[in-house]
Amino acid sequence: MTQPGRYRDHIMSDEIKHECGLAFIRLRKPFSYYQQQYGTVMYGLNKLYLLMEKQHNRGQDGAGIAAVKLNTEPGYPFMHRLRSGANQPIADLFAQIGKEYNEVEKYQPDIKNHPGLMKGHLNFLGEVLLGHLRYGTQGKNNAEFCHPFIKDIRSRPGI
């Protein structure tokens, strides 16, 4: 048996550092479930926003979001990324996503009643969502240095 406080002191011995923040969501049910249960197919994005906002102090230098759509038809994009180095990067990212949503709804007002169609029309309506909050330790403070990065393998010889 350890002495009182000894275990706790051991765990807390690491110096507190400022580092990047991450938020990850994996939706395990179809979008129609979230539409019926919560009244919106945007449930995952809403939760991602909350998770990122809770750690916004870690994203002082920028933020990024990635979405992966599962079971897409061959030839259709399945991964999307958005990054921001704005003064309020989380707000900027979700404003851009909201703008895309409003554009789709403007031309197809009934689309919000069809979760499958929405998945096909909204880039960030994916089953796997990643949010990154950049607390820069090296590099410049702009969107190019914000995760998520995408490695372009097309420039490799033989591909």
Contact map, one row per residue, 1 for C-alpha under 8 A:
111000000000000000000000000000000000000000000000000000000000000000000000000000000000000000000000000000000000000000000000000000000000000000000000000000000000000
111101100000000000000000000000000000000000000000000000000000000000000000000000000000000000000000000000000000000000000000000000000000000000000000000000000000000
111111100000000000000000000000000000000000000000000000000000000000000000000000000000000000000000000000000000000000000000000000000000000000000000000000000000000
011111100000000000000000000000000000000000000000000000000000000000000000000000000000000000000000000000000000000000000000000000000000000000000000000000000000000
001111111000000000000000000000000000000000000000000000000000000000000000000000000000000000000000000000000000000000000000000000000000000000000000000000000000000
011111111100000000000000000000000000000000000000000000000000000000000000000000000000000000000000000000000000000000000000000000000000000000000000000000000000000
011111111110000000000000000000000000000000000000000000000000000000000000000000000000000000000000000000000000000000000000000000000000000000000000000000000000000
000011111111000000000000000000000000000000000000000000000000000000000000000000000000000000000000000000000000000000000000000000000000000000000000000000000000000
000011111111100000000000000000000000000000000000000000000000000000000000000000000000000000000000000000000000000000000000000000000000000000000000000000000000000
000001111111100000000000000000000000000000000000000000000000000000000000000000000000000000000000000000000000000000000000000000000000000000000000000000000000000
000000111111110000000000000000000000000000000000000000000000000000000000000000000000000000000000000000000000000000000000000000000000000000000000000000000000000
000000011111111000000000000000000000000000000000000000000000000000000000000000000000000000000000000000000000000000000000000000000000000000000000000000000000000
000000001111111000000000000000000000000000000000000000000000000000000000000000000000000000000000000000000000000000000000000000000000000000000000000000000000000
000000000011111100000000000000000000000000000000000000000000000000000000000000000000000000000000000000000000000000000000000000000000000000000000000000000000000
000000000001111110000000000000000000000000000000000000000000000000000000000000000000000000000000000000000000000000000000000000000000000000000000000000000000000
000000000000011111000000000000000000000000000000000000000000000000000000000000000000000000000000000000000000000000000000000000000000000000000000000000000000000
000000000000001111100000000000000000000000000000000000000000000000000000000000000000000000000000000000000000000000000000000000000000000000000000000000000000000
000000000000000111110000000000000000000000000000000000000100000000000000000000000000000000000000000000000000000000000000000000000000001000000000000000000000000
000000000000000011111000000000000000000000000000000000000100000000000000000000000000000000000000000000000000000000000000000000000000011100000000000000000000000
000000000000000001111100000000000000000000000000000000000110000000000000000000000000000000000000000000000000000000000000000000000001111100000000000000000000000
000000000000000000111110000000000000000000000000000100100110000000000000000000000000000000000000000000000000000000000000000000000001111000000000000000000000000
000000000000000000011111000000000000000000000000000100000000000000000000000000000000000000000000000000000000000000000000000000000111100000000000000000000000000
000000000000000000001111100000000000000000000001001100000000000000000000000000000000000000000000000000000000000000000000000000000111000000000000000000000000000
000000000000000000000111110000000000000000000001000000000000000000000000000000000000000000000000000000000000000000000000000000011110000000000000000000000000000
000000000000000000000011111000000000000000010011000000000000000000000000000000000000000000000000000000000000000000000000000000111100000000000000000000000000000
000000000000000000000001111100000000000000000000000000000000000000000000000000000000000000000000000000000000000000000000000000111000000000000000000000000000000
000000000000000000000000111111000000000000010000000000000000000000000000000000000000000000000000000000000000000000000000000000110000000000000000000000000000000
000000000000000000000000011111000000000000000000000000000000000000000000000000000000000000000000000000000000000000000000000000100000000000000000000000000000000
000000000000000000000000001111101100000000000000000000000000000000000000000000000000000000000000000000000000000000000000000000000000000000000000000000000000000
000000000000000000000000001111111100000000000000000000000000000000000000000000000000000000000000000000000000000000000000000000000000000000000000000000000000000
000000000000000000000000000011111110000010000000000000000000000000000000000000000000000000000000000000000000000000110000000000000000000000000000000000000000000
000000000000000000000000000001111111000010000000000000000000000000000000000000000000000000000000000000000000000001110000000000000000000000000000000000000000000
000000000000000000000000000011111111100000000000000000000000000000000000000000000000000000000000000000000000000000000000000000000000000000000000000000000000000
000000000000000000000000000011111111111111100000000000000000000000000000000000000000000000000000000000000000000000000000000000000000000000000000000000000000000
000000000000000000000000000000111111111110000000000000000000000000000000000000000000000000000000000000000000000000100000000000000000000000000000000000000000000
000000000000000000000000000000011111111100000000000000000000000000000000000000000000000000000000000000000000000000000000000000000000000000000000000000000000000
000000000000000000000000000000001111111000000000000000000000000000000000000000000000000000000000000000000000000000000000000000000000000000000000000000000000000
000000000000000000000000000000000111111110100000000000000000000000000000000000000000000000000000000000000000000000000000000000000000000000000000000000000000000
000000000000000000000000000000000111111110000000000000000000000000000000000000000000000000000000000000000000000000000000000000000000000000000000000000000000000
000000000000000000000000000000000111011111100000000000000000000000000000000000000000000000000000000000000000000100000000000000000000000000000000000000000000000
000000000000000000000000000000110110011111110000000000000000000000000000000000000000000000000000000000000000000100100000000000000000000000000000000000000000000
000000000000000000000000000000000100000111111100000000000000000000000000000000000000000000000000000000000000000000000000000010000000000000000000000000000000000
000000000000000000000000000000000100010111111110000000000000000000000000000000000000000000000000000000000000000000000000000000000000000000000000000000000000000
000000000000000000000000101000000000000011111111000000000000000000000000000000000000000000000000000000000000000000000000000000101000000000000000000000000000000
000000000000000000000000000000000000000001111111100000000000000000000000000000000000000000000000000000000000000000000000000110001000000000000000000000000000000
000000000000000000000000000000000000000001111111110000000000000000000000000000000000000000000000000000000000000000000000000000000000000000000000000000000000000
000000000000000000000000100000000000000000111111111000000000000000000000000000000000000000000000000000000000000000000000000000000000000000000000000000000000000
000000000000000000000011100000000000000000011111111100000000000000000000000000000000000000000000000000000000000000000000000000001110000000000000000000000000000
000000000000000000000000000000000000000000001111111110000000000000000000000000000000000001000100000000000000000000000000000000000000000000000000000000000000000
000000000000000000000000000000000000000000000111111111000000000000000000000000000000000000000000000000000000000000000000000000000000000000000000000000000000000
000000000000000000000010000000000000000000000011111111100000000000000000000000000000000000000000000000000000000000000000000000000000000000000000000000000000000
000000000000000000001110000000000000000000000001111111110000000000000000000000000000000001000000000000000000000000000000000000000011100000000000000000000000000
000000000000000000000000000000000000000000000000111111110000000000000000000000000000000001000000000000000000000000000000000000000000000000000000000000000000000
000000000000000000000000000000000000000000000000011111110000000000000000000000000000000000000000000000000000000000000000000000000000000000000000000000000000000
000000000000000000001000000000000000000000000000001111111110000000000000000000000000000000000000000000000000000000000000000000000000100000000000000000000000000
000000000000000000000000000000000000000000000000000111111111000000000000000000000000000001000000000000000000000000000000000000000000100000000000000000000000000
000000000000000000000000000000000000000000000000000000111111000000000000000000000000000000000000000000000000000000000000000000000000000000000000000000000000000
000000000000000001111000000000000000000000000000000000111111000000000000000000000000000000000000000000000000000000000000000000000000111000000000000000000000000
000000000000000000011000000000000000000000000000000000111111111000000000000000000000000010000000000000000000000000000000000000000001111000000000000000000000000
000000000000000000000000000000000000000000000000000000011111110000000000000000000000001010000000000000000000000000000000000000000000111000000000000000000000000
000000000000000000000000000000000000000000000000000000000011111000000000000000000000101010000000000000000000000000000000000000000000111100001100000000000000000
000000000000000000000000000000000000000000000000000000000011111100000000000000000011111111000000000000000000000000000000000000000000111000001110010000000000000
000000000000000000000000000000000000000000000000000000000010111110000000000000000011100011001000000000000000000000000000000000000011110000000010011000000000000
000000000000000000000000000000000000000000000000000000000000011111000000000000001111000000001000000000000000000000000000000000000011100000000000011100000000000
000000000000000000000000000000000000000000000000000000000000001111100000000000001110000000001000000000000000000000000000000000001111000000000000001100000000000
000000000000000000000000000000000000000000000000000000000000000111110000000000111100000000000000000000000000000000000000000100001110000000000000000100000000000
000000000000000000000000000000000000000000000000000000000000000011111000000001111000000000000000000000000000000000000000001111111100000000000000000000000000000
000000000000000000000000000000000000000000000000000000000000000001111100000001110000000000000000000000000000000000000000000101111000000000000000000000000000000
000000000000000000000000000000000000000000000000000000000000000000111111000001100000000000000000000000000000000000000000000011110000000000000000000000000000000
000000000000000000000000000000000000000000000000000000000000000000011111000001000000000000000000000000000000000000000000000001110000000000000000000000000000000
000000000000000000000000000000000000000000000000000000000000000000001111100000000000000000000000000000000000000000000000000000000000000000000000000000000000000
000000000000000000000000000000000000000000000000000000000000000000001111110111000000000000000000000000000000000000000000000000000000000000000000000000000000000
000000000000000000000000000000000000000000000000000000000000000000000011111100000000000000000000000000000000000000000000000000000000000000000000000000000000000
000000000000000000000000000000000000000000000000000000000000000000000001111100000000000000000000000000000000000000000000000000000000000000000000000000000000000
000000000000000000000000000000000000000000000000000000000000000000000000111110000000000000000000000000000000000000000000000000000000000000000000000000000000000
000000000000000000000000000000000000000000000000000000000000000000000001111111000000000000000000000000000000000000000000000000000000000000000000000000000000000
000000000000000000000000000000000000000000000000000000000000000000000001001111110000000000000000000000000000000000000000000000000000000000000000000000000000000
000000000000000000000000000000000000000000000000000000000000000000111101000111110000000000000000000000000000000000000000000000000000000000000000000000000000000
000000000000000000000000000000000000000000000000000000000000000001111000000011111000000000000000000000000000000000000000000000000000000000000000000000000000000
000000000000000000000000000000000000000000000000000000000000000001110000000011111100000000000000000000000000000000000000001100000000000000000000000000000000000
000000000000000000000000000000000000000000000000000000000000000111100000000000111110000000000000000000000000000000000000000000000000000000000000000100000000000
000000000000000000000000000000000000000000000000000000000000000111000000000000011111000000001000000000000000000000000000000000000000000000000000000000000000000
000000000000000000000000000000000000000000000000000000000000011110000000000000001111100000001000000000000000000000000000000000000000000000000011011100000000000
000000000000000000000000000000000000000000000000000000000000011100000000000000000111110011011000000000000000000000000000000000000000000000000110010000000000000
000000000000000000000000000000000000000000000000000000000000111000000000000000000011111110000000000000000000000000000000000000000000000000001110010000000000000
000000000000000000000000000000000000000000000000000000000000010000000000000000000001111110010000000000000000000000000000000000000000000000000100000000000000000
000000000000000000000000000000000000000000000000000000000001110000000000000000000000111110000000000000000000000000000000000000000000000000000000000000000000000
000000000000000000000000000000000000000000000000000000000000010000000000000000000000111111110000000000000000000000000000000000000000000000000000000000000000000
000000000000000000000000000000000000000000000000000000000011111000000000000000000001111111111000000000000000000000000000000000000000000000000000000000000000000
000000000000000000000000000000000000000000000000100110010000011000000000000000000001000111111100000000000000000000000000000000000000000000000000000000000000000
000000000000000000000000000000000000000000000000000000000000000000000000000000000000000111111110000000000000000000000000000000000000000000000000000000000000000
000000000000000000000000000000000000000000000000000000000000000000000000000000000001010111111111000000000000000000000000000000000000000000000000000000000000000
000000000000000000000000000000000000000000000000000000000000001110000000000000000111000011111111100000000000000000000000000000000000000000000000000000000000000
000000000000000000000000000000000000000000000000100000000000000000000000000000000000000001111111110000000000000000000000000000000000000000000000000000000000000
000000000000000000000000000000000000000000000000000000000000000000000000000000000000000000111111111000000000000000000000000000000000000000000000000000000000000
000000000000000000000000000000000000000000000000000000000000000000000000000000000000000000011111111100000000000000000000000000000000000000000000000000000000000
000000000000000000000000000000000000000000000000000000000000000000000000000000000000000000001111111110000000000000000000000100000000000000000000000000000000000
000000000000000000000000000000000000000000000000000000000000000000000000000000000000000000000111111111000000000000000000000000000000000000000000000000000000000
000000000000000000000000000000000000000000000000000000000000000000000000000000000000000000000011111111100000000000000000000000000000000000000000000000000000000
000000000000000000000000000000000000000000000000000000000000000000000000000000000000000000000001111111110000000000000000010000000000000000000000000000000000000
000000000000000000000000000000000000000000000000000000000000000000000000000000000000000000000000111111111000000000000000010000000000000000000000000000000000000
000000000000000000000000000000000000000000000000000000000000000000000000000000000000000000000000011111111100000000000000000000000000000000000000000000000000000
000000000000000000000000000000000000000000000000000000000000000000000000000000000000000000000000001111111110000000000000000000000000000000000000000000000000000
000000000000000000000000000000000000000000000000000000000000000000000000000000000000000000000000000111111111101000000000110000000000000000000000000000000000000
000000000000000000000000000000000000000000000000000000000000000000000000000000000000000000000000000011111111111100000000000000000000000000000000000000000000000
000000000000000000000000000000000000000000000000000000000000000000000000000000000000000000000000000001111111100000000000000000000000000000000000000000000000000
000000000000000000000000000000000000000000000000000000000000000000000000000000000000000000000000000000111111100000000000000000000000000000000000000000000000000
000000000000000000000000000000000000000000000000000000000000000000000000000000000000000000000000000000011111111000000000000000000000000000000000000000000000000
000000000000000000000000000000000000000000000000000000000000000000000000000000000000000000000000000000011111111100000000000000000000000000000000000000000000000
000000000000000000000000000000000000000000000000000000000000000000000000000000000000000000000000000000001001111111000000000000000000000000000000000000000000000
000000000000000000000000000000000000000000000000000000000000000000000000000000000000000000000000000000011001111111101100000000000000000000000000000000000000000
000000000000000000000000000000000000000110000000000000000000000000000000000000000000000000000000000000001000111111100100000000000000000000000000000000000000000
000000000000000000000000000000000000000000000000000000000000000000000000000000000000000000000000000000000000011111100000000000000000000000000000000000000000000
000000000000000000000000000000010000000000000000000000000000000000000000000000000000000000000000000000000000011111111100000000000000000000000000000000000000000
000000000000000000000000000000110010000010000000000000000000000000000000000000000000000000000000000000000000001111111110000000000000000000000000000000000000000
000000000000000000000000000000110000000000000000000000000000000000000000000000000000000000000000000000000000000001111111000000000000000000000000000000000000000
000000000000000000000000000000000000000000000000000000000000000000000000000000000000000000000000000000000000001001111111100000000000000000000000000000000000000
000000000000000000000000000000000000000000000000000000000000000000000000000000000000000000000000000000000000001101111111110010000000000000000000000000000000000
000000000000000000000000000000000000000000000000000000000000000000000000000000000000000000000000000000000000000000111111111011000000000000000000000000000000000
000000000000000000000000000000000000000000000000000000000000000000000000000000000000000000000000000000000000000000011111111000000000000000000000000000000000000
000000000000000000000000000000000000000000000000000000000000000000000000000000000000000000000000000000010000000000001111111000000000000000000000000000000000000
000000000000000000000000000000000000000000000000000000000000000000000000000000000000000000000000000110010000000000000111111110000000000000000000000000000000000
000000000000000000000000000000000000000000000000000000000000000000100000000000010000000000000000000000000000000000000011111111000000000000000000000000000000000
000000000000000000000000000000000000000000001000000000000000000001110000000000010000000000000000100000000000000000000000011111000000000000000000000000000000000
000000000000000000000000000000000000000001001000000000000000000000101000000000000000000000000000000000000000000000000110011111100000000000000000000000000000000
000000000000000000000000000000000000000000000000000000000000000000111100000000000000000000000000000000000000000000000010001111111000000000000000000000000000000
000000000000000000000000111100000000000000010000000000000000000000111100000000000000000000000000000000000000000000000000000011111000000000000000000000000000000
000000000000000000000001111000000000000000000000000000000000000000111100000000000000000000000000000000000000000000000000000001111100000000000000000000000000000
000000000000000000000001110000000000000000011001000000000000000011110000000000000000000000000000000000000000000000000000000001111110000000000000000000000000000
000000000000000000000111100000000000000000000001000000000000000011100000000000000000000000000000000000000000000000000000000000011111000000000000000000000000000
000000000000000000000111000000000000000000000001000100000000001111000000000000000000000000000000000000000000000000000000000000001111100000000000000000000000000
000000000000000000011110000000000000000000000000000100000010001110000000000000000000000000000000000000000000000000000000000000000111110000000000011100000000000
000000000000000000011100000000000000000000000000000100110111111100000000000000000000000000000000000000000000000000000000000000000011111000000000011000000000000
000000000000000000111000000000000000000000000000000000000111111000000000000000000000000000000000000000000000000000000000000000000001111100000000011000000000000
000000000000000001111000000000000000000000000000000000000111110000000000000000000000000000000000000000000000000000000000000000000000111110000000000000000000000
000000000000000000110000000000000000000000000000000000000000100000000000000000000000000000000000000000000000000000000000000000000000011111111000000000000000000
000000000000000000000000000000000000000000000000000000000000000000000000000000000000000000000000000000000000000000000000000000000000001111100000000000000000000
000000000000000000000000000000000000000000000000000000000000000000000000000000000000000000000000000000000000000000000000000000000000000111110000000000000000000
000000000000000000000000000000000000000000000000000000000000000000000000000000000000000000000000000000000000000000000000000000000000000111111000100000000000000
000000000000000000000000000000000000000000000000000000000000000000000000000000000000000000000000000000000000000000000000000000000000000101111100100000000000000
000000000000000000000000000000000000000000000000000000000000110000000000000000000000100000000000000000000000000000000000000000000000000100111110100000000000000
000000000000000000000000000000000000000000000000000000000000110000000000000000000001110000000000000000000000000000000000000000000000000000011111110000000000000
000000000000000000000000000000000000000000000000000000000000011000000000000000000011100000000000000000000000000000000000000000000000000000001111110000000000000
000000000000000000000000000000000000000000000000000000000000000000000000000000000010000000000000000000000000000000000000000000000000000000000111110000000000000
000000000000000000000000000000000000000000000000000000000000000000000000000000000000000000000000000000000000000000000000000000000000000000111111111000000000000
000000000000000000000000000000000000000000000000000000000000011100000000000000000011100000000000000000000000000000000000000000000001110000000111111110000000000
000000000000000000000000000000000000000000000000000000000000001110000000000000000010000000000000000000000000000000000000000000000001110000000000111110000000000
000000000000000000000000000000000000000000000000000000000000000111000000000000001010000000000000000000000000000000000000000000000001000000000000011111000000000
000000000000000000000000000000000000000000000000000000000000000000000000000000000000000000000000000000000000000000000000000000000000000000000000011111100000000
000000000000000000000000000000000000000000000000000000000000000000000000000000000000000000000000000000000000000000000000000000000000000000000000000111110000000
000000000000000000000000000000000000000000000000000000000000000000000000000000000000000000000000000000000000000000000000000000000000000000000000000011111000000
000000000000000000000000000000000000000000000000000000000000000000000000000000000000000000000000000000000000000000000000000000000000000000000000000001111110000
000000000000000000000000000000000000000000000000000000000000000000000000000000000000000000000000000000000000000000000000000000000000000000000000000000111111001
000000000000000000000000000000000000000000000000000000000000000000000000000000000000000000000000000000000000000000000000000000000000000000000000000000011111001
000000000000000000000000000000000000000000000000000000000000000000000000000000000000000000000000000000000000000000000000000000000000000000000000000000011111101
000000000000000000000000000000000000000000000000000000000000000000000000000000000000000000000000000000000000000000000000000000000000000000000000000000001111111
000000000000000000000000000000000000000000000000000000000000000000000000000000000000000000000000000000000000000000000000000000000000000000000000000000000011111
000000000000000000000000000000000000000000000000000000000000000000000000000000000000000000000000000000000000000000000000000000000000000000000000000000000001111
000000000000000000000000000000000000000000000000000000000000000000000000000000000000000000000000000000000000000000000000000000000000000000000000000000001111111
